[in-house]
Amino acid sequence: MTQPDTPRSNGLPLDRIAAALRRERTRAGLSLSELAKRAGIAKSTLSQLEAAHGKPSVETLWALGVALDVPFSTLVDPVAPAVQVIRAGQGPAVPSDQADYAATLLSASPPGARRDLYHLAVEPGSVRASDPHMPGTTEHIVVGRGRLRAGPADAPVELGPGDYLGYRGDLPHICEALAPGTTCILIMQHT
């Protein structure tokens, strides 16, 4: 026996629209009443849509999108996959010329966000000295394994497994492994 598809009205998957409306209304911090008022629709209509009932029109969904400050597609398109996996050692590692140091970009900053996520593999021997990045850059490091000396060039900090360090990346800074097999996660945040 096959299970019925997601409830549909006007060819639209009501469960997906309902979930998108609840998600975006919560994100915006709006009550049912406030969103209905901003969209110029009845509160009962919005309540029905969030319960996956009714027959939403393009005009209703468009008004809700405008009131929520999201594109129409956000309310009707499926959500992109929420999980991305890069297995250890499988991402493209870019080595340093200065030190035994390799950075693997795990997640580039998507449009509208300004951060990049890297996995670093660092070996003792040489210090990786970084020139200042663009103004407003902050770096965040969490050590996974080994020991690391990192941070501002004039005041680096020694870190061990699980330790976190945040510092300005728009000033000269360093990264140096103090133990073989040192790994960490680096998040570069740009403002």
Backbone hydrogen bonds in HBPLUS format (Angstrom, degrees):
<---DONOR---> <-ACCEPTOR-->    atom                        ^
c    i                          cat <-CA-CA->   ^        H-A-AA   ^      H-
h    n   atom  resd res      DA  || num        DHA   H-A  angle D-A-AA Bond
n    s   type  num  typ     dist DA aas  dist angle  dist       angle   num
A0014-LEU N   A0007-PRO O   2.74 MM   7  5.58 146.5  1.85 147.2 157.5     1
A0009-SER N   A0012-LEU O   3.05 MM   3  5.31 145.8  2.17 138.9 148.2     2
A0012-LEU N   A0009-SER O   2.91 MM   3  5.31 166.9  1.93 118.3 122.5     3
A0017-ILE N   A0013-PRO O   3.14 MM   4  6.47 161.8  2.18 153.6 159.1     4
A0018-ALA N   A0014-LEU O   2.78 MM   4  5.92 164.4  1.80 154.9 159.7     5
A0019-ALA N   A0015-ASP O   2.92 MM   4  6.11 163.2  1.95 148.3 152.6     6
A0020-ALA N   A0016-ARG O   2.93 MM   4  6.10 158.1  1.98 146.0 152.5     7
A0021-LEU N   A0017-ILE O   2.87 MM   4  6.08 160.1  1.91 153.1 158.3     8
A0022-ARG N   A0018-ALA O   3.00 MM   4  6.25 167.2  2.02 153.9 156.9     9
A0023-ARG N   A0019-ALA O   2.89 MM   4  6.01 165.1  1.91 150.0 154.8    10
A0024-GLU N   A0020-ALA O   2.90 MM   4  5.99 170.1  1.91 152.6 155.3    11
A0025-ARG N   A0021-LEU O   2.86 MM   4  5.88 154.3  1.93 146.8 154.6    12
A0026-THR N   A0022-ARG O   2.95 MM   4  6.01 159.7  1.99 146.9 152.5    13
A0027-ARG N   A0023-ARG O   2.91 MM   4  6.13 159.9  1.95 146.1 152.4    14
A0028-ALA N   A0024-GLU O   2.97 MM   4  6.08 151.1  2.06 140.0 147.1    15
A0029-GLY N   A0025-ARG O   2.99 MM   4  6.13 114.1  2.44 132.2 148.7    16
A0030-LEU N   A0025-ARG O   3.09 MM   5  5.49 170.2  2.10 155.6 156.1    17
A0029-GLY N   A0026-THR O   2.96 MM   3  4.92 144.0  2.09  98.5 109.9    18
A0035-LEU N   A0031-SER O   3.00 MM   4  6.19 169.8  2.01 156.6 158.9    19
A0036-ALA N   A0032-LEU O   2.94 MM   4  6.06 167.2  1.96 154.0 158.1    20
A0037-LYS N   A0033-SER O   2.95 MM   4  6.10 159.7  2.00 148.0 153.8    21
A0038-ARG N   A0034-GLU O   2.95 MM   4  6.18 164.7  1.97 151.5 155.3    22
A0039-ALA N   A0035-LEU O   2.90 MM   4  6.06 150.6  1.98 151.0 159.2    23
A0040-GLY N   A0036-ALA O   2.89 MM   4  5.91 119.6  2.26 138.7 153.9    24
A0041-ILE N   A0036-ALA O   2.99 MM   5  5.11 162.3  2.03 146.9 149.0    25
A0040-GLY N   A0037-LYS O   3.18 MM   3  5.08 142.4  2.33  95.4 106.4    26
A0045-THR N   A0042-ALA O   3.07 MM   3  5.19 124.6  2.39  98.1 111.9    27
A0046-LEU N   A0042-ALA O   3.18 MM   4  6.61 159.2  2.22 152.4 156.9    28
A0047-SER N   A0043-LYS O   2.86 MM   4  6.09 160.4  1.90 152.4 158.4    29
A0048-GLN N   A0044-SER O   2.96 MM   4  6.12 156.2  2.02 143.0 148.8    30
A0049-LEU N   A0045-THR O   2.98 MM   4  6.25 158.4  2.03 149.1 155.0    31
A0050-GLU N   A0046-LEU O   2.91 MM   4  6.16 159.1  1.95 154.3 159.5    32
A0051-ALA N   A0047-SER O   3.10 MM   4  6.26 124.2  2.42 134.6 148.8    33
A0051-ALA N   A0048-GLN O   3.08 MM   3  5.02 137.2  2.27  95.1 107.7    34
A0053-HIS N   A0048-GLN O   2.84 MM   5  5.02 162.0  1.87 146.8 147.0    35
A0052-ALA N   A0049-LEU O   3.02 MM   3  4.98 159.3  2.07 106.6 110.0    36
A0061-LEU N   A0057-SER O   2.99 MM   4  6.30 171.8  1.99 159.0 160.3    37
A0062-TRP N   A0058-VAL O   2.82 MM   4  5.86 150.4  1.90 142.5 151.6    38
A0063-ALA N   A0059-GLU O   2.90 MM   4  6.06 160.3  1.94 145.1 150.2    39
A0064-LEU N   A0060-THR O   2.95 MM   4  6.22 155.9  2.01 148.7 155.6    40
A0065-GLY N   A0061-LEU O   2.88 MM   4  6.07 156.1  1.94 145.1 151.7    41
A0066-VAL N   A0062-TRP O   2.94 MM   4  6.23 160.7  1.97 153.6 158.2    42
A0067-ALA N   A0063-ALA O   2.94 MM   4  6.13 162.0  1.97 146.9 152.2    43
A0068-LEU N   A0064-LEU O   2.86 MM   4  6.02 141.2  2.01 144.4 155.0    44
A0069-ASP N   A0065-GLY O   2.84 MM   4  5.82 111.6  2.32 136.3 153.4    45
A0070-VAL N   A0065-GLY O   2.93 MM   5  5.05 167.6  1.95 143.8 147.7    46
A0069-ASP N   A0066-VAL O   3.12 MM   3  4.89 147.4  2.23  95.7 105.6    47
A0074-THR N   A0071-PRO O   2.96 MM   3  5.48 143.1  2.10 112.7 122.6    48
A0075-LEU N   A0072-PHE O   2.98 MM   3  5.65 147.8  2.09 117.1 125.4    49
A0076-VAL N   A0073-SER O   3.16 MM   3  5.19 139.7  2.33  98.3 109.4    50
A0077-ASP N   A0073-SER O   2.72 MM   4  5.29 163.3  1.75 153.3 155.4    51
A0090-GLN N   A0087-ARG O   2.94 MM   3  5.44 159.3  1.98 142.3 141.4    52
A0094-VAL N   A0103-ALA O   2.81 MM   9  5.23 165.9  1.83 139.1 143.0    53
A0103-ALA N   A0094-VAL O   2.94 MM   9  5.23 165.7  1.96 139.7 138.9    54
A0096-SER N   A0101-TYR O   2.84 MM   5  5.43 139.0  2.01 167.0 164.9    55
A0101-TYR N   A0099-ALA O   2.93 MM   2  5.37 120.0  2.30 109.4  92.5    56
A0123-GLU N   A0100-ASP O   2.81 MM  23  5.28 162.9  1.84 164.3 164.7    57
A0102-ALA N   A0121-ALA O   2.98 MM  19  5.38 148.8  2.08 146.3 156.0    58
A0121-ALA N   A0102-ALA O   3.06 MM  19  5.38 158.9  2.10 151.7 158.3    59
A0104-THR N   A0119-HIS O   2.91 MM  15  5.12 160.1  1.95 148.2 154.8    60
A0119-HIS N   A0104-THR O   2.88 MM  15  5.12 152.0  1.96 139.9 148.6    61
A0106-LEU N   A0117-LEU O   2.66 MM  11  5.34 159.4  1.70 148.0 153.7    62
A0107-SER N   A0117-LEU O   3.23 MM  10  5.02 154.4  2.30 133.4 133.9    63
A0117-LEU N   A0107-SER O   2.92 MM  10  5.02 153.7  1.99 142.8 150.4    64
A0113-ALA N   A0110-PRO O   3.00 MM   3  5.53 159.8  2.04 136.0 142.2    65
A0190-HIS N   A0114-ARG O   2.76 MM  76  5.07 171.8  1.76 142.4 145.3    66
A0116-ASP N   A0188-MET O   2.84 MM  72  5.19 148.2  1.94 141.5 152.2    67
A0188-MET N   A0116-ASP O   2.88 MM  72  5.19 155.5  1.94 148.9 156.4    68
A0118-TYR N   A0186-LEU O   2.74 MM  68  5.02 159.3  1.78 155.6 161.8    69
A0186-LEU N   A0118-TYR O   2.90 MM  68  5.02 161.6  1.94 135.9 142.1    70
A0120-LEU N   A0184-CYS O   2.78 MM  64  5.24 175.4  1.78 160.9 162.3    71
A0184-CYS N   A0120-LEU O   3.03 MM  64  5.24 148.8  2.13 139.6 145.7    72
A0122-VAL N   A0182-THR O   2.88 MM  60  5.29 168.2  1.89 151.7 155.7    73
A0128-ARG N   A0175-CYS O   2.86 MM  47  5.07 166.4  1.88 154.3 154.8    74
A0175-CYS N   A0128-ARG O   2.89 MM  47  5.07 131.0  2.13 134.0 148.2    75
A0130-SER N   A0173-HIS O   2.71 MM  43  5.29 174.4  1.71 170.6 168.6    76
A0173-HIS N   A0130-SER O   3.15 MM  43  5.29 161.4  2.18 143.7 149.4    77
A0133-HIS N   A0169-GLY O   2.85 MM  36  5.80 171.6  1.86 142.7 145.5    78
A0137-THR N   A0134-MET O   3.22 MM   3  5.99 140.1  2.39 148.2 149.1    79
A0169-GLY N   A0137-THR O   2.82 MM  32  4.98 153.7  1.89 123.7 129.0    80
A0138-THR N   A0189-GLN O   2.82 MM  51  5.11 159.0  1.86 149.9 157.1    81
A0189-GLN N   A0138-THR O   2.77 MM  51  5.11 179.1  1.77 167.4 167.1    82
A0139-GLU N   A0167-TYR O   2.82 MM  28  5.50 166.5  1.84 168.9 172.0    83
A0167-TYR N   A0139-GLU O   2.95 MM  28  5.50 154.7  2.01 154.2 161.8    84
A0140-HIS N   A0187-ILE O   2.86 MM  47  5.03 148.0  1.96 143.6 153.4    85
A0187-ILE N   A0140-HIS O   2.81 MM  47  5.03 160.9  1.85 148.3 154.8    86
A0141-ILE N   A0165-LEU O   2.75 MM  24  5.17 159.6  1.79 154.2 161.3    87
A0165-LEU N   A0141-ILE O   2.85 MM  24  5.17 146.1  1.97 147.7 154.9    88
A0142-VAL N   A0185-ILE O   2.97 MM  43  5.27 150.5  2.06 145.8 154.3    89
A0185-ILE N   A0142-VAL O   2.88 MM  43  5.27 159.1  1.92 149.0 154.2    90
A0143-VAL N   A0163-ASP O   3.07 MM  20  5.66 155.4  2.13 155.9 162.3    91
A0162-GLY N   A0143-VAL O   2.72 MM  19  5.31 168.9  1.73 145.5 145.3    92
A0144-GLY N   A0183-THR O   2.86 MM  39  5.42 162.7  1.89 133.2 137.9    93
A0145-ARG N   A0183-THR O   3.30 MM  38  5.20 163.5  2.33 130.4 132.7    94
A0183-THR N   A0145-ARG O   2.95 MM  38  5.20 154.0  2.02 133.3 137.9    95
A0178-LEU N   A0147-ARG O   2.89 MM  31  5.08 175.5  1.90 130.2 129.7    96
A0148-LEU N   A0159-LEU O   3.01 MM  11  5.16 159.4  2.05 142.7 147.6    97
A0159-LEU N   A0148-LEU O   2.68 MM  11  5.16 157.6  1.73 159.6 166.3    98
A0149-ARG N   A0176-GLU O   2.75 MM  27  5.08 160.6  1.79 153.3 160.1    99
A0176-GLU N   A0149-ARG O   2.77 MM  27  5.08 141.3  1.92 147.2 158.9   100
A0150-ALA N   A0157-VAL O   2.97 MM   7  5.46 158.8  2.02 147.3 147.7   101
A0157-VAL N   A0150-ALA O   2.72 MM   7  5.46 165.4  1.74 153.7 153.4   102
A0151-GLY N   A0174-ILE O   3.18 MM  23  5.66 141.7  2.34 154.2 147.1   103
A0174-ILE N   A0151-GLY O   2.89 MM  23  5.66 156.6  1.94 161.1 165.7   104
A0155-ALA N   A0152-PRO O   2.96 MM   3  5.21 157.0  2.02 110.3 117.9   105
A0153-ALA N   A0172-PRO O   2.97 MM  19  5.55 170.9  1.98 126.1 124.9   106
A0163-ASP N   A0160-GLY O   2.94 MM   3  5.53 162.8  1.97 141.3 145.3   107
